[in-house]
């Protein structure tokens, strides 16, 4: 949908949204009629939620360790070497937006 919006074709966007809505209605009707047969496969149980929470916590720990190592590495570099790691155009854009929002 976002690609169609960027292209600027309202006719195609409306058709895409309409197809999505019609599909959603068909799925809801199917689930109303046959959902009991599939419920055990698609509804989350306590065990699956627990596993998801465990994996999320694990990912967050890995992310924190990685971020810490990256910060320590960048801090150990001199200013010129650290600046070479940064996209200068993106940094300039970020600083302009930050200064205008203040």
Helices and strands as residue ranges (DSSP letters): H 2-7, H 10-42, H 46-76, H 79-84, H 88-101
